Amino acid sequence: MSPKELLYIEDALGHVTFLQTKCRETAMQLQDAELKTQVEQMAQKQGELFAKFYSLV
């Protein structure tokens, strides 16, 4: 893997981590149970995506 490709993966990992953090923060603030569940599921999917990107390294 080239250095540039590694930089792309590193950038993607950063974006996924940021989005997962924001989803978790938002879910904690939500009152609507259904919406909260949806946002928590988004956070979980971001965690799965992080694992996939990380496995490339």
mmCIF file as Biopython writes it, N, C-alpha, C and O atoms, coordinates in Angstrom:
data_model
#
loop_
_atom_site.group_PDB
_atom_site.id
_atom_site.type_symbol
_atom_site.label_atom_id
_atom_site.label_alt_id
_atom_site.label_comp_id
_atom_site.label_asym_id
_atom_site.label_entity_id
_atom_site.label_seq_id
_atom_site.pdbx_PDB_ins_code
_atom_site.Cartn_x
_atom_site.Cartn_y
_atom_site.Cartn_z
_atom_site.occupancy
_atom_site.B_iso_or_equiv
_atom_site.auth_seq_id
_atom_site.auth_asym_id
_atom_site.pdbx_PDB_model_num
ATOM 1   N N  . MET A ? 1  ? 0.847   -1.169 0.000  1.0 0.0 1  A 1 
ATOM 2   C CA . MET A ? 1  ? 0.000   0.000  0.000  1.0 0.0 1  A 1 
ATOM 3   C C  . MET A ? 1  ? 0.897   1.237  0.000  1.0 0.0 1  A 1 
ATOM 4   O O  . MET A ? 1  ? 1.872   1.312  0.747  1.0 0.0 1  A 1 
ATOM 5   N N  . SER A ? 2  ? 0.557   2.187  -0.834 1.0 0.0 2  A 1 
ATOM 6   C CA . SER A ? 2  ? 1.383   3.385  -0.957 1.0 0.0 2  A 1 
ATOM 7   C C  . SER A ? 2  ? 1.148   4.333  0.229  1.0 0.0 2  A 1 
ATOM 8   O O  . SER A ? 2  ? 0.128   4.244  0.912  1.0 0.0 2  A 1 
ATOM 9   N N  . PRO A ? 3  ? 2.092   5.226  0.459  1.0 0.0 3  A 1 
ATOM 10  C CA . PRO A ? 3  ? 1.912   6.206  1.533  1.0 0.0 3  A 1 
ATOM 11  C C  . PRO A ? 3  ? 0.652   7.057  1.341  1.0 0.0 3  A 1 
ATOM 12  O O  . PRO A ? 3  ? -0.019  7.412  2.310  1.0 0.0 3  A 1 
ATOM 13  N N  . LYS A ? 4  ? 0.342   7.375  0.094  1.0 0.0 4  A 1 
ATOM 14  C CA . LYS A ? 4  ? -0.847  8.180  -0.163 1.0 0.0 4  A 1 
ATOM 15  C C  . LYS A ? 4  ? -2.123  7.404  0.184  1.0 0.0 4  A 1 
ATOM 16  O O  . LYS A ? 4  ? -3.070  7.971  0.728  1.0 0.0 4  A 1 
ATOM 17  N N  . GLU A ? 5  ? -2.142  6.121  -0.129 1.0 0.0 5  A 1 
ATOM 18  C CA . GLU A ? 5  ? -3.299  5.291  0.213  1.0 0.0 5  A 1 
ATOM 19  C C  . GLU A ? 5  ? -3.458  5.185  1.728  1.0 0.0 5  A 1 
ATOM 20  O O  . GLU A ? 5  ? -4.576  5.200  2.242  1.0 0.0 5  A 1 
ATOM 21  N N  . LEU A ? 6  ? -2.349  5.077  2.429  1.0 0.0 6  A 1 
ATOM 22  C CA . LEU A ? 6  ? -2.412  5.035  3.886  1.0 0.0 6  A 1 
ATOM 23  C C  . LEU A ? 6  ? -2.963  6.333  4.456  1.0 0.0 6  A 1 
ATOM 24  O O  . LEU A ? 6  ? -3.704  6.325  5.438  1.0 0.0 6  A 1 
ATOM 25  N N  . LEU A ? 7  ? -2.598  7.439  3.838  1.0 0.0 7  A 1 
ATOM 26  C CA . LEU A ? 7  ? -3.144  8.727  4.278  1.0 0.0 7  A 1 
ATOM 27  C C  . LEU A ? 7  ? -4.647  8.793  4.064  1.0 0.0 7  A 1 
ATOM 28  O O  . LEU A ? 7  ? -5.369  9.339  4.897  1.0 0.0 7  A 1 
ATOM 29  N N  . TYR A ? 8  ? -5.124  8.239  2.953  1.0 0.0 8  A 1 
ATOM 30  C CA . TYR A ? 8  ? -6.562  8.191  2.697  1.0 0.0 8  A 1 
ATOM 31  C C  . TYR A ? 8  ? -7.282  7.370  3.762  1.0 0.0 8  A 1 
ATOM 32  O O  . TYR A ? 8  ? -8.348  7.759  4.240  1.0 0.0 8  A 1 
ATOM 33  N N  . ILE A ? 9  ? -6.698  6.243  4.126  1.0 0.0 9  A 1 
ATOM 34  C CA . ILE A ? 9  ? -7.315  5.394  5.145  1.0 0.0 9  A 1 
ATOM 35  C C  . ILE A ? 9  ? -7.285  6.085  6.504  1.0 0.0 9  A 1 
ATOM 36  O O  . ILE A ? 9  ? -8.260  6.034  7.253  1.0 0.0 9  A 1 
ATOM 37  N N  . GLU A ? 10 ? -6.174  6.725  6.816  1.0 0.0 10 A 1 
ATOM 38  C CA . GLU A ? 10 ? -6.074  7.463  8.076  1.0 0.0 10 A 1 
ATOM 39  C C  . GLU A ? 10 ? -7.129  8.567  8.137  1.0 0.0 10 A 1 
ATOM 40  O O  . GLU A ? 10 ? -7.761  8.769  9.174  1.0 0.0 10 A 1 
ATOM 41  N N  . ASP A ? 11 ? -7.313  9.262  7.051  1.0 0.0 11 A 1 
ATOM 42  C CA . ASP A ? 11 ? -8.327  10.318 6.977  1.0 0.0 11 A 1 
ATOM 43  C C  . ASP A ? 11 ? -9.726  9.726  7.158  1.0 0.0 11 A 1 
ATOM 44  O O  . ASP A ? 11 ? -10.550 10.285 7.884  1.0 0.0 11 A 1 
ATOM 45  N N  . ALA A ? 12 ? -9.990  8.613  6.509  1.0 0.0 12 A 1 
ATOM 46  C CA . ALA A ? 12 ? -11.293 7.961  6.632  1.0 0.0 12 A 1 
ATOM 47  C C  . ALA A ? 12 ? -11.539 7.514  8.072  1.0 0.0 12 A 1 
ATOM 48  O O  . ALA A ? 12 ? -12.650 7.655  8.584  1.0 0.0 12 A 1 
ATOM 49  N N  . LEU A ? 13 ? -10.515 6.977  8.725  1.0 0.0 13 A 1 
ATOM 50  C CA . LEU A ? 13 ? -10.657 6.572  10.122 1.0 0.0 13 A 1 
ATOM 51  C C  . LEU A ? 13 ? -11.006 7.765  11.010 1.0 0.0 13 A 1 
ATOM 52  O O  . LEU A ? 13 ? -11.832 7.654  11.916 1.0 0.0 13 A 1 
ATOM 53  N N  . GLY A ? 14 ? -10.383 8.884  10.747 1.0 0.0 14 A 1 
ATOM 54  C CA . GLY A ? 14 ? -10.683 10.092 11.510 1.0 0.0 14 A 1 
ATOM 55  C C  . GLY A ? 14 ? -12.112 10.554 11.319 1.0 0.0 14 A 1 
ATOM 56  O O  . GLY A ? 14 ? -12.774 10.953 12.278 1.0 0.0 14 A 1 
ATOM 57  N N  . HIS A ? 15 ? -12.593 10.504 10.085 1.0 0.0 15 A 1 
ATOM 58  C CA . HIS A ? 15 ? -13.966 10.921 9.800  1.0 0.0 15 A 1 
ATOM 59  C C  . HIS A ? 15 ? -14.973 9.985  10.453 1.0 0.0 15 A 1 
ATOM 60  O O  . HIS A ? 15 ? -15.972 10.431 11.018 1.0 0.0 15 A 1 
ATOM 61  N N  . VAL A ? 16 ? -14.707 8.697  10.374 1.0 0.0 16 A 1 
ATOM 62  C CA . VAL A ? 16 ? -15.612 7.711  10.967 1.0 0.0 16 A 1 
ATOM 63  C C  . VAL A ? 16 ? -15.656 7.882  12.488 1.0 0.0 16 A 1 
ATOM 64  O O  . VAL A ? 16 ? -16.727 7.830  13.093 1.0 0.0 16 A 1 
ATOM 65  N N  . THR A ? 17 ? -14.500 8.085  13.092 1.0 0.0 17 A 1 
ATOM 66  C CA . THR A ? 17 ? -14.437 8.283  14.542 1.0 0.0 17 A 1 
ATOM 67  C C  . THR A ? 17 ? -15.202 9.529  14.949 1.0 0.0 17 A 1 
ATOM 68  O O  . THR A ? 17 ? -15.946 9.513  15.930 1.0 0.0 17 A 1 
ATOM 69  N N  . PHE A ? 18 ? -15.024 10.602 14.203 1.0 0.0 18 A 1 
ATOM 70  C CA . PHE A ? 18 ? -15.733 11.849 14.493 1.0 0.0 18 A 1 
ATOM 71  C C  . PHE A ? 18 ? -17.241 11.645 14.400 1.0 0.0 18 A 1 
ATOM 72  O O  . PHE A ? 18 ? -17.984 12.069 15.285 1.0 0.0 18 A 1 
ATOM 73  N N  . LEU A ? 19 ? -17.691 10.999 13.332 1.0 0.0 19 A 1 
ATOM 74  C CA . LEU A ? 19 ? -19.124 10.787 13.145 1.0 0.0 19 A 1 
ATOM 75  C C  . LEU A ? 19 ? -19.694 9.890  14.243 1.0 0.0 19 A 1 
ATOM 76  O O  . LEU A ? 19 ? -20.794 10.135 14.738 1.0 0.0 19 A 1 
ATOM 77  N N  . GLN A ? 20 ? -18.951 8.858  14.621 1.0 0.0 20 A 1 
ATOM 78  C CA . GLN A ? 20 ? -19.427 7.973  15.684 1.0 0.0 20 A 1 
ATOM 79  C C  . GLN A ? 20 ? -19.560 8.742  17.001 1.0 0.0 20 A 1 
ATOM 80  O O  . GLN A ? 20 ? -20.543 8.576  17.724 1.0 0.0 20 A 1 
ATOM 81  N N  . THR A ? 21 ? -18.585 9.571  17.306 1.0 0.0 21 A 1 
ATOM 82  C CA . THR A ? 21 ? -18.627 10.380 18.526 1.0 0.0 21 A 1 
ATOM 83  C C  . THR A ? 21 ? -19.833 11.313 18.519 1.0 0.0 21 A 1 
ATOM 84  O O  . THR A ? 21 ? -20.537 11.428 19.522 1.0 0.0 21 A 1 
ATOM 85  N N  . LYS A ? 22 ? -20.071 11.977 17.397 1.0 0.0 22 A 1 
ATOM 86  C CA . LYS A ? 22 ? -21.200 12.906 17.304 1.0 0.0 22 A 1 
ATOM 87  C C  . LYS A ? 22 ? -22.533 12.169 17.423 1.0 0.0 22 A 1 
ATOM 88  O O  . LYS A ? 22 ? -23.474 12.678 18.032 1.0 0.0 22 A 1 
ATOM 89  N N  . CYS A ? 23 ? -22.613 10.975 16.842 1.0 0.0 23 A 1 
ATOM 90  C CA . CYS A ? 23 ? -23.847 10.182 16.954 1.0 0.0 23 A 1 
ATOM 91  C C  . CYS A ? 23 ? -24.111 9.814  18.418 1.0 0.0 23 A 1 
ATOM 92  O O  . CYS A ? 23 ? -25.238 9.919  18.900 1.0 0.0 23 A 1 
ATOM 93  N N  . ARG A ? 24 ? -23.073 9.389  19.103 1.0 0.0 24 A 1 
ATOM 94  C CA . ARG A ? 24 ? -23.238 9.018  20.519 1.0 0.0 24 A 1 
ATOM 95  C C  . ARG A ? 24 ? -23.641 10.220 21.367 1.0 0.0 24 A 1 
ATOM 96  O O  . ARG A ? 24 ? -24.521 10.116 22.221 1.0 0.0 24 A 1 
ATOM 97  N N  . GLU A ? 25 ? -22.997 11.358 21.130 1.0 0.0 25 A 1 
ATOM 98  C CA . GLU A ? 25 ? -23.345 12.572 21.871 1.0 0.0 25 A 1 
ATOM 99  C C  . GLU A ? 25 ? -24.786 12.977 21.607 1.0 0.0 25 A 1 
ATOM 100 O O  . GLU A ? 25 ? -25.515 13.348 22.527 1.0 0.0 25 A 1 
ATOM 101 N N  . THR A ? 26 ? -25.188 12.902 20.354 1.0 0.0 26 A 1 
ATOM 102 C CA . THR A ? 26 ? -26.547 13.283 19.982 1.0 0.0 26 A 1 
ATOM 103 C C  . THR A ? 26 ? -27.565 12.326 20.593 1.0 0.0 26 A 1 
ATOM 104 O O  . THR A ? 26 ? -28.601 12.758 21.097 1.0 0.0 26 A 1 
ATOM 105 N N  . ALA A ? 27 ? -27.272 11.035 20.548 1.0 0.0 27 A 1 
ATOM 106 C CA . ALA A ? 27 ? -28.199 10.035 21.091 1.0 0.0 27 A 1 
ATOM 107 C C  . ALA A ? 27 ? -28.449 10.276 22.576 1.0 0.0 27 A 1 
ATOM 108 O O  . ALA A ? 27 ? -29.564 10.080 23.059 1.0 0.0 27 A 1 
ATOM 109 N N  . MET A ? 28 ? -27.421 10.699 23.297 1.0 0.0 28 A 1 
ATOM 110 C CA . MET A ? 28 ? -27.591 10.942 24.732 1.0 0.0 28 A 1 
ATOM 111 C C  . MET A ? 28 ? -28.513 12.129 25.002 1.0 0.0 28 A 1 
ATOM 112 O O  . MET A ? 28 ? -29.102 12.219 26.079 1.0 0.0 28 A 1 
ATOM 113 N N  . GLN A ? 29 ? -28.642 13.031 24.047 1.0 0.0 29 A 1 
ATOM 114 C CA . GLN A ? 29 ? -29.450 14.223 24.237 1.0 0.0 29 A 1 
ATOM 115 C C  . GLN A ? 29 ? -30.892 14.068 23.751 1.0 0.0 29 A 1 
ATOM 116 O O  . GLN A ? 29 ? -31.752 14.889 24.072 1.0 0.0 29 A 1 
ATOM 117 N N  . LEU A ? 30 ? -31.148 13.028 22.986 1.0 0.0 30 A 1 
ATOM 118 C CA . LEU A ? 30 ? -32.473 12.861 22.396 1.0 0.0 30 A 1 
ATOM 119 C C  . LEU A ? 30 ? -33.481 12.337 23.403 1.0 0.0 30 A 1 
ATOM 120 O O  . LEU A ? 30 ? -33.160 11.503 24.250 1.0 0.0 30 A 1 
ATOM 121 N N  . GLN A ? 31 ? -34.703 12.836 23.300 1.0 0.0 31 A 1 
ATOM 122 C CA . GLN A ? 31 ? -35.805 12.397 24.153 1.0 0.0 31 A 1 
ATOM 123 C C  . GLN A ? 31 ? -36.646 11.327 23.462 1.0 0.0 31 A 1 
ATOM 124 O O  . GLN A ? 31 ? -37.152 10.412 24.111 1.0 0.0 31 A 1 
ATOM 125 N N  . ASP A ? 32 ? -36.792 11.445 22.147 1.0 0.0 32 A 1 
ATOM 126 C CA . ASP A ? 32 ? -37.599 10.515 21.373 1.0 0.0 32 A 1 
ATOM 127 C C  . ASP A ? 32 ? -36.884 9.162  21.298 1.0 0.0 32 A 1 
ATOM 128 O O  . ASP A ? 32 ? -35.784 9.066  20.753 1.0 0.0 32 A 1 
ATOM 129 N N  . ALA A ? 33 ? -37.511 8.124  21.845 1.0 0.0 33 A 1 
ATOM 130 C CA . ALA A ? 33 ? -36.875 6.804  21.935 1.0 0.0 33 A 1 
ATOM 131 C C  . ALA A ? 33 ? -36.568 6.212  20.559 1.0 0.0 33 A 1 
ATOM 132 O O  . ALA A ? 33 ? -35.509 5.618  20.358 1.0 0.0 33 A 1 
ATOM 133 N N  . GLU A ? 34 ? -37.485 6.373  19.624 1.0 0.0 34 A 1 
ATOM 134 C CA . GLU A ? 34 ? -37.289 5.805  18.285 1.0 0.0 34 A 1 
ATOM 135 C C  . GLU A ? 34 ? -36.118 6.488  17.579 1.0 0.0 34 A 1 
ATOM 136 O O  . GLU A ? 34 ? -35.269 5.826  16.981 1.0 0.0 34 A 1 
ATOM 137 N N  . LEU A ? 35 ? -36.084 7.797  17.654 1.0 0.0 35 A 1 
ATOM 138 C CA . LEU A ? 35 ? -35.002 8.549  17.027 1.0 0.0 35 A 1 
ATOM 139 C C  . LEU A ? 35 ? -33.670 8.235  17.704 1.0 0.0 35 A 1 
ATOM 140 O O  . LEU A ? 35 ? -32.642 8.095  17.041 1.0 0.0 35 A 1 
ATOM 141 N N  . LYS A ? 36 ? -33.701 8.126  19.029 1.0 0.0 36 A 1 
ATOM 142 C CA . LYS A ? 36 ? -32.492 7.793  19.778 1.0 0.0 36 A 1 
ATOM 143 C C  . LYS A ? 36 ? -31.949 6.436  19.333 1.0 0.0 36 A 1 
ATOM 144 O O  . LYS A ? 36 ? -30.740 6.276  19.161 1.0 0.0 36 A 1 
ATOM 145 N N  . THR A ? 37 ? -32.829 5.470  19.148 1.0 0.0 37 A 1 
ATOM 146 C CA . THR A ? 37 ? -32.418 4.143  18.688 1.0 0.0 37 A 1 
ATOM 147 C C  . THR A ? 37 ? -31.779 4.217  17.310 1.0 0.0 37 A 1 
ATOM 148 O O  . THR A ? 37 ? -30.767 3.564  17.057 1.0 0.0 37 A 1 
ATOM 149 N N  . GLN A ? 38 ? -32.362 5.006  16.422 1.0 0.0 38 A 1 
ATOM 150 C CA . GLN A ? 38 ? -31.816 5.150  15.065 1.0 0.0 38 A 1 
ATOM 151 C C  . GLN A ? 38 ? -30.410 5.741  15.107 1.0 0.0 38 A 1 
ATOM 152 O O  . GLN A ? 38 ? -29.514 5.268  14.408 1.0 0.0 38 A 1 
ATOM 153 N N  . VAL A ? 39 ? -30.220 6.760  15.913 1.0 0.0 39 A 1 
ATOM 154 C CA . VAL A ? 39 ? -28.916 7.417  15.996 1.0 0.0 39 A 1 
ATOM 155 C C  . VAL A ? 39 ? -27.886 6.477  16.648 1.0 0.0 39 A 1 
ATOM 156 O O  . VAL A ? 39 ? -26.722 6.461  16.247 1.0 0.0 39 A 1 
ATOM 157 N N  . GLU A ? 40 ? -28.311 5.700  17.646 1.0 0.0 40 A 1 
ATOM 158 C CA . GLU A ? 40 ? -27.412 4.726  18.257 1.0 0.0 40 A 1 
ATOM 159 C C  . GLU A ? 40 ? -26.998 3.661  17.243 1.0 0.0 40 A 1 
ATOM 160 O O  . GLU A ? 40 ? -25.850 3.216  17.242 1.0 0.0 40 A 1 
ATOM 161 N N  . GLN A ? 41 ? -27.922 3.256  16.388 1.0 0.0 41 A 1 
ATOM 162 C CA . GLN A ? 41 ? -27.599 2.296  15.337 1.0 0.0 41 A 1 
ATOM 163 C C  . GLN A ? 41 ? -26.603 2.886  14.339 1.0 0.0 41 A 1 
ATOM 164 O O  . GLN A ? 41 ? -25.722 2.184  13.844 1.0 0.0 41 A 1 
ATOM 165 N N  . MET A ? 42 ? -26.749 4.176  14.050 1.0 0.0 42 A 1 
ATOM 166 C CA . MET A ? 42 ? -25.786 4.841  13.166 1.0 0.0 42 A 1 
ATOM 167 C C  . MET A ? 42 ? -24.396 4.815  13.800 1.0 0.0 42 A 1 
ATOM 168 O O  . MET A ? 42 ? -23.404 4.567  13.114 1.0 0.0 42 A 1 
ATOM 169 N N  . ALA A ? 43 ? -24.325 5.069  15.103 1.0 0.0 43 A 1 
ATOM 170 C CA . ALA A ? 43 ? -23.037 5.037  15.805 1.0 0.0 43 A 1 
ATOM 171 C C  . ALA A ? 43 ? -22.430 3.640  15.734 1.0 0.0 43 A 1 
ATOM 172 O O  . ALA A ? 43 ? -21.223 3.492  15.538 1.0 0.0 43 A 1 
ATOM 173 N N  . GLN A ? 44 ? -23.261 2.626  15.893 1.0 0.0 44 A 1 
ATOM 174 C CA . GLN A ? 44 ? -22.778 1.251  15.827 1.0 0.0 44 A 1 
ATOM 175 C C  . GLN A ? 44 ? -22.244 0.923  14.427 1.0 0.0 44 A 1 
ATOM 176 O O  . GLN A ? 44 ? -21.212 0.267  14.291 1.0 0.0 44 A 1 
ATOM 177 N N  . LYS A ? 45 ? -22.943 1.375  13.405 1.0 0.0 45 A 1 
ATOM 178 C CA . LYS A ? 45 ? -22.495 1.125  12.034 1.0 0.0 45 A 1 
ATOM 179 C C  . LYS A ? 45 ? -21.172 1.828  11.757 1.0 0.0 45 A 1 
ATOM 180 O O  . LYS A ? 45 ? -20.334 1.316  11.016 1.0 0.0 45 A 1 
ATOM 181 N N  . GLN A ? 46 ? -20.988 2.998  12.353 1.0 0.0 46 A 1 
ATOM 182 C CA . GLN A ? 46 ? -19.714 3.702  12.188 1.0 0.0 46 A 1 
ATOM 183 C C  . GLN A ? 46 ? -18.589 2.903  12.832 1.0 0.0 46 A 1 
ATOM 184 O O  . GLN A ? 46 ? -17.474 2.863  12.313 1.0 0.0 46 A 1 
ATOM 185 N N  . GLY A ? 47 ? -18.884 2.263  13.970 1.0 0.0 47 A 1 
ATOM 186 C CA . GLY A ? 47 ? -17.886 1.410  14.620 1.0 0.0 47 A 1 
ATOM 187 C C  . GLY A ? 47 ? -17.503 0.228  13.741 1.0 0.0 47 A 1 
ATOM 188 O O  . GLY A ? 47 ? -16.335 -0.152 13.676 1.0 0.0 47 A 1 
ATOM 189 N N  . GLU A ? 48 ? -18.486 -0.347 13.069 1.0 0.0 48 A 1 
ATOM 190 C CA . GLU A ? 48 ? -18.226 -1.455 12.153 1.0 0.0 48 A 1 
ATOM 191 C C  . GLU A ? 48 ? -17.388 -0.981 10.960 1.0 0.0 48 A 1 
ATOM 192 O O  . GLU A ? 48 ? -16.473 -1.673 10.511 1.0 0.0 48 A 1 
ATOM 193 N N  . LEU A ? 49 ? -17.718 0.202  10.463 1.0 0.0 49 A 1 
ATOM 194 C CA . LEU A ? 49 ? -16.968 0.764  9.347  1.0 0.0 49 A 1 
ATOM 195 C C  . LEU A ? 49 ? -15.520 1.043  9.760  1.0 0.0 49 A 1 
ATOM 196 O O  . LEU A ? 49 ? -14.590 0.808  8.989  1.0 0.0 49 A 1 
ATOM 197 N N  . PHE A ? 50 ? -15.345 1.543  10.975 1.0 0.0 50 A 1 
ATOM 198 C CA . PHE A ? 50 ? -13.996 1.784  11.481 1.0 0.0 50 A 1 
ATOM 199 C C  . PHE A ? 50 ? -13.196 0.488  11.479 1.0 0.0 50 A 1 
ATOM 200 O O  . PHE A ? 50 ? -12.041 0.468  11.054 1.0 0.0 50 A 1 
ATOM 201 N N  . ALA A ? 51 ? -13.806 -0.592 11.953 1.0 0.0 51 A 1 
ATOM 202 C CA . ALA A ? 51 ? -13.112 -1.885 12.005 1.0 0.0 51 A 1 
ATOM 203 C C  . ALA A ? 51 ? -12.718 -2.346 10.605 1.0 0.0 51 A 1 
ATOM 204 O O  . ALA A ? 51 ? -11.641 -2.911 10.418 1.0 0.0 51 A 1 
ATOM 205 N N  . LYS A ? 52 ? -13.581 -2.109 9.625  1.0 0.0 52 A 1 
ATOM 206 C CA . LYS A ? 52 ? -13.261 -2.506 8.244  1.0 0.0 52 A 1 
ATOM 207 C C  . LYS A ? 52 ? -12.089 -1.699 7.694  1.0 0.0 52 A 1 
ATOM 208 O O  . LYS A ? 52 ? -11.177 -2.250 7.078  1.0 0.0 52 A 1 
ATOM 209 N N  . PHE A ? 53 ? -12.122 -0.396 7.922  1.0 0.0 53 A 1 
ATOM 210 C CA . PHE A ? 53 ? -11.009 0.444  7.466  1.0 0.0 53 A 1 
ATOM 211 C C  . PHE A ? 53 ? -9.718  0.057  8.180  1.0 0.0 53 A 1 
ATOM 212 O O  . PHE A ? 53 ? -8.658  -0.027 7.561  1.0 0.0 53 A 1 
ATOM 213 N N  . TYR A ? 54 ? -9.815  -0.176 9.478  1.0 0.0 54 A 1 
ATOM 214 C CA . TYR A ? 54 ? -8.631  -0.499 10.277 1.0 0.0 54 A 1 
ATOM 215 C C  . TYR A ? 54 ? -8.006  -1.813 9.827  1.0 0.0 54 A 1 
ATOM 216 O O  . TYR A ? 54 ? -6.786  -1.976 9.861  1.0 0.0 54 A 1 
ATOM 217 N N  . SER A ? 55 ? -8.841  -2.735 9.411  1.0 0.0 55 A 1 
ATOM 218 C CA . SER A ? 55 ? -8.321  -4.033 8.959  1.0 0.0 55 A 1 
ATOM 219 C C  . SER A ? 55 ? -7.501  -3.896 7.671  1.0 0.0 55 A 1 
ATOM 220 O O  . SER A ? 55 ? -6.715  -4.783 7.339  1.0 0.0 55 A 1 
ATOM 221 N N  . LEU A ? 56 ? -7.682  -2.806 6.959  1.0 0.0 56 A 1 
ATOM 222 C CA . LEU A ? 56 ? -6.894  -2.584 5.750  1.0 0.0 56 A 1 
ATOM 223 C C  . LEU A ? 56 ? -5.446  -2.226 6.063  1.0 0.0 56 A 1 
ATOM 224 O O  . LEU A ? 56 ? -4.548  -2.407 5.241  1.0 0.0 56 A 1 
ATOM 225 N N  . VAL A ? 57 ? -5.249  -1.720 7.258  1.0 0.0 57 A 1 
ATOM 226 C CA . VAL A ? 57 ? -3.906  -1.280 7.653  1.0 0.0 57 A 1 
ATOM 227 C C  . VAL A ? 57 ? -3.155  -2.425 8.145  1.0 0.0 57 A 1 
ATOM 228 O O  . VAL A ? 57 ? -1.995  -2.283 8.532  1.0 0.0 57 A 1 
#
